[in-house]
Amino acid sequence: MAHHHTIKSDGCDGLAKRLNILPQGAPPTEFLFKIFKVLFYEREAKLVSSLPVKPKN
C-alpha cells in the first residue's frame, strides 16, 4: 500500500486562505502549497498568514 504524503500544512493552509481573499485570489491547490514549501518554513508561513492584508489606495 502506498503512503500518500500531503504537502498541505497548517501554516500553508492559513496563508492560502489569506491570499485567496484578495481580488486576484490564490485558490488552495497542491501546486500553490509546493510553492509555499519552497518559499517558507512552516513557522514562517504561519507568521506571514497573520500579516494584515490591505489594498493599496
N, CA and C atoms as an extended XYZ file, in Angstrom:
171
Properties=species:S:1:pos:R:3:atomname:S:1:resname:S:1:resid:I:1 pbc="F F F"
N         0.845       -1.174        0.000 N   MET     1
C         0.000        0.000        0.000 CA  MET     1
C         0.892        1.240        0.000 C   MET     1
N         0.640        2.141       -0.880 N   ALA     2
C         1.451        3.351       -1.000 CA  ALA     2
C         1.053        4.354        0.076 C   ALA     2
N         2.054        5.057        0.571 N   HIS     3
C         1.804        6.103        1.555 CA  HIS     3
C         1.614        7.424        0.810 C   HIS     3
N         0.505        8.098        1.061 N   HIS     4
C         0.227        9.372        0.422 CA  HIS     4
C         0.659       10.495        1.331 C   HIS     4
N         1.604       11.289        0.883 N   HIS     5
C         2.106       12.417        1.660 CA  HIS     5
C         1.468       13.696        1.147 C   HIS     5
N         0.875       14.444        2.043 N   THR     6
C         0.270       15.707        1.638 CA  THR     6
C         1.233       16.846        1.897 C   THR     6
N         1.258       17.784        1.002 N   ILE     7
C         2.132       18.939        1.118 CA  ILE     7
C         1.493       20.005        1.988 C   ILE     7
N         0.190       19.964        2.066 N   LYS     8
C        -0.563       20.957        2.817 CA  LYS     8
C        -0.194       20.903        4.296 C   LYS     8
N        -0.040       22.066        4.911 N   SER     9
C         0.229       22.157        6.333 CA  SER     9
C        -0.603       23.296        6.905 C   SER     9
N        -0.681       23.378        8.221 N   ASP    10
C        -1.499       24.409        8.852 CA  ASP    10
C        -1.074       25.819        8.449 C   ASP    10
N         0.224       26.081        8.469 N   GLY    11
C         0.706       27.409        8.101 CA  GLY    11
C         0.442       27.740        6.649 C   GLY    11
N         0.683       26.777        5.789 N   CYS    12
C         0.453       26.992        4.361 CA  CYS    12
C        -1.035       27.101        4.058 C   CYS    12
N        -1.855       26.343        4.768 N   ASP    13
C        -3.298       26.417        4.565 CA  ASP    13
C        -3.813       27.799        4.967 C   ASP    13
N        -3.340       28.314        6.093 N   GLY    14
C        -3.736       29.655        6.533 CA  GLY    14
C        -3.286       30.725        5.556 C   GLY    14
N        -2.091       30.563        5.031 N   LEU    15
C        -1.557       31.522        4.068 CA  LEU    15
C        -2.373       31.492        2.766 C   LEU    15
N        -2.728       30.310        2.304 N   ALA    16
C        -3.540       30.196        1.087 CA  ALA    16
C        -4.906       30.839        1.287 C   ALA    16
N        -5.527       30.589        2.430 N   LYS    17
C        -6.833       31.199        2.714 CA  LYS    17
C        -6.713       32.718        2.755 C   LYS    17
N        -5.644       33.198        3.348 N   ARG    18
C        -5.420       34.642        3.463 CA  ARG    18
C        -5.253       35.278        2.085 C   ARG    18
N        -4.446       34.654        1.240 N   LEU    19
C        -4.210       35.193       -0.098 CA  LEU    19
C        -5.438       35.080       -0.994 C   LEU    19
N        -6.275       34.099       -0.738 N   ASN    20
C        -7.440       33.883       -1.583 CA  ASN    20
C        -8.535       34.921       -1.341 C   ASN    20
N        -8.450       35.700       -0.263 N   ILE    21
C        -9.448       36.741       -0.021 CA  ILE    21
C        -9.169       37.993       -0.846 C   ILE    21
N        -7.989       38.085       -1.417 N   LEU    22
C        -7.639       39.222       -2.254 CA  LEU    22
C        -8.384       39.138       -3.585 C   LEU    22
N        -8.574       40.272       -4.253 N   PRO    23
C        -9.314       40.266       -5.530 CA  PRO    23
C        -8.750       39.301       -6.582 C   PRO    23
N        -7.436       39.191       -6.688 N   GLN    24
C        -6.854       38.292       -7.695 CA  GLN    24
C        -6.916       36.837       -7.246 C   GLN    24
N        -7.083       36.593       -5.953 N   GLY    25
C        -7.245       35.249       -5.415 CA  GLY    25
C        -6.013       34.374       -5.557 C   GLY    25
N        -5.997       33.315       -4.804 N   ALA    26
C        -4.960       32.289       -4.869 CA  ALA    26
C        -5.599       31.011       -4.351 C   ALA    26
N        -6.357       30.317       -5.197 N   PRO    27
C        -7.047       29.110       -4.747 CA  PRO    27
C        -6.064       28.086       -4.179 C   PRO    27
N        -6.435       27.447       -3.084 N   PRO    28
C        -5.536       26.456       -2.472 CA  PRO    28
C        -5.428       25.199       -3.331 C   PRO    28
N        -4.308       25.055       -4.011 N   THR    29
C        -4.046       23.884       -4.848 CA  THR    29
C        -2.740       23.242       -4.400 C   THR    29
N        -2.515       22.019       -4.801 N   GLU    30
C        -1.264       21.339       -4.464 CA  GLU    30
C        -0.063       22.112       -5.012 C   GLU    30
N        -0.208       22.697       -6.196 N   PHE    31
C         0.884       23.465       -6.782 CA  PHE    31
C         1.212       24.690       -5.925 C   PHE    31
N         0.188       25.381       -5.424 N   LEU    32
C         0.407       26.537       -4.556 CA  LEU    32
C         1.140       26.114       -3.288 C   LEU    32
N         0.759       24.979       -2.703 N   PHE    33
C         1.424       24.508       -1.496 CA  PHE    33
C         2.878       24.120       -1.771 C   PHE    33
N         3.157       23.618       -2.962 N   LYS    34
C         4.549       23.317       -3.325 CA  LYS    34
C         5.371       24.601       -3.386 C   LYS    34
N         4.778       25.659       -3.925 N   ILE    35
C         5.461       26.959       -3.976 CA  ILE    35
C         5.731       27.461       -2.568 C   ILE    35
N         4.730       27.384       -1.701 N   PHE    36
C         4.904       27.818       -0.311 CA  PHE    36
C         6.026       27.046        0.370 C   PHE    36
N         6.104       25.741        0.117 N   LYS    37
C         7.149       24.920        0.739 CA  LYS    37
C         8.551       25.351        0.295 C   LYS    37
N         8.670       25.879       -0.912 N   VAL    38
C         9.957       26.388       -1.394 CA  VAL    38
C        10.274       27.734       -0.733 C   VAL    38
N         9.252       28.552       -0.549 N   LEU    39
C         9.445       29.907       -0.048 CA  LEU    39
C         9.501       30.022        1.472 C   LEU    39
N         8.781       29.166        2.194 N   PHE    40
C         8.629       29.339        3.632 CA  PHE    40
C         8.864       28.053        4.411 C   PHE    40
N         9.387       28.216        5.629 N   TYR    41
C         9.329       27.152        6.614 CA  TYR    41
C         7.927       27.207        7.207 C   TYR    41
N         7.505       26.148        7.888 N   GLU    42
C         6.165       26.095        8.472 CA  GLU    42
C         5.896       27.305        9.378 C   GLU    42
N         6.827       27.615       10.247 N   ARG    43
C         6.646       28.734       11.184 CA  ARG    43
C         6.514       30.060       10.433 C   ARG    43
N         7.311       30.239        9.391 N   GLU    44
C         7.243       31.466        8.598 CA  GLU    44
C         5.889       31.603        7.902 C   GLU    44
N         5.386       30.511        7.372 N   ALA    45
C         4.079       30.547        6.697 CA  ALA    45
C         2.992       30.967        7.678 C   ALA    45
N         3.068       30.466        8.922 N   LYS    46
C         2.090       30.859        9.947 CA  LYS    46
C         2.189       32.344       10.246 C   LYS    46
N         3.419       32.858       10.349 N   LEU    47
C         3.605       34.276       10.638 CA  LEU    47
C         3.116       35.152        9.484 C   LEU    47
N         3.457       34.780        8.264 N   VAL    48
C         3.045       35.558        7.093 CA  VAL    48
C         1.523       35.529        6.938 C   VAL    48
N         0.898       34.417        7.273 N   SER    49
C        -0.559       34.331        7.150 CA  SER    49
C        -1.277       35.237        8.137 C   SER    49
N        -0.579       35.688        9.166 N   SER    50
C        -1.214       36.570       10.144 CA  SER    50
C        -0.967       38.051        9.854 C   SER    50
N        -0.179       38.349        8.844 N   LEU    51
C         0.057       39.755        8.492 CA  LEU    51
C        -1.210       40.388        7.927 C   LEU    51
N        -1.431       41.669        8.214 N   PRO    52
C        -2.628       42.322        7.653 CA  PRO    52
C        -2.509       42.481        6.135 C   PRO    52
N        -3.626       42.309        5.475 N   VAL    53
C        -3.681       42.484        4.022 CA  VAL    53
C        -4.532       43.701        3.758 C   VAL    53
N        -3.914       44.745        3.220 N   LYS    54
C        -4.636       45.970        2.930 CA  LYS    54
C        -4.458       46.316        1.456 C   LYS    54
N        -5.535       46.629        0.783 N   PRO    55
C        -5.409       47.038       -0.624 CA  PRO    55
C        -4.698       48.371       -0.723 C   PRO    55
N        -3.937       48.541       -1.765 N   LYS    56
C        -3.222       49.788       -1.997 CA  LYS    56
C        -4.226       50.848       -2.445 C   LYS    56
N        -4.172       52.004       -1.837 N   ASN    57
C        -5.109       53.104       -2.182 CA  ASN    57
C        -4.671       53.845       -3.390 C   ASN    57
